[in-house]
């Protein structure tokens, strides 16, 4: 999904490191938010994203 964002480009290694860091965070904690990518079940193509605060 990152390639569809208007943010700075990152390497695959940067993305993996970021995801590993994010996996350690507790969901539904005050003063945080999560951005979740969605994909189509049939072909796993990106469908969009949802921000949860």
C-alpha positions as CSV (number, residue, x, y, z in Angstrom):
1,X,0.0,0.0,0.0
2,X,2.9,2.4,0.6
3,X,3.4,2.9,-3.1
4,X,-0.1,4.5,-3.3
5,X,0.6,7.0,-0.5
6,X,2.0,10.5,-1.1
7,X,4.8,9.9,1.4
8,X,8.5,9.6,0.9
9,X,9.6,6.3,-0.7
10,X,11.1,3.7,1.5
11,X,13.1,0.6,0.8
12,X,11.7,-2.9,1.4
13,X,14.1,-3.2,4.4
14,X,12.8,0.1,5.8
15,X,9.2,-1.1,5.5
16,X,10.0,-4.4,7.2
17,X,11.7,-2.6,10.1
18,X,8.7,-0.3,10.4
19,X,6.3,-3.2,10.5
20,X,8.3,-5.0,13.1
21,X,8.3,-1.9,15.3
22,X,4.5,-1.5,14.8
23,X,3.8,-5.1,15.7
24,X,5.0,-4.4,19.3
25,X,2.5,-1.6,19.9
26,X,-0.7,-2.2,21.8
27,X,-3.9,-1.7,19.8
28,X,-6.6,0.7,21.2
29,X,-4.3,2.7,23.5
30,X,-5.0,6.3,24.3
31,X,-3.3,8.9,22.1
32,X,-2.4,6.5,19.4
33,X,-3.9,5.5,16.0
34,X,-3.4,2.7,13.5
35,X,-3.6,2.7,9.8
36,X,-4.7,-0.6,8.4
37,X,-4.4,-1.7,4.8
38,X,-7.3,-3.7,3.2
39,X,-7.1,-6.0,0.2
40,X,-9.6,-7.9,-2.0
41,X,-10.1,-11.5,-0.9
42,X,-10.3,-12.8,-4.4
43,X,-6.9,-11.6,-5.7
44,X,-5.3,-9.8,-2.7
45,X,-5.0,-6.6,-4.7
46,X,-5.0,-3.4,-2.5
47,X,-8.5,-2.2,-1.8
48,X,-7.9,0.8,0.5
49,X,-7.1,1.7,4.0
50,X,-8.7,2.5,7.3
51,X,-7.4,4.7,10.1
52,X,-8.4,3.7,13.6
53,X,-8.0,6.2,16.4
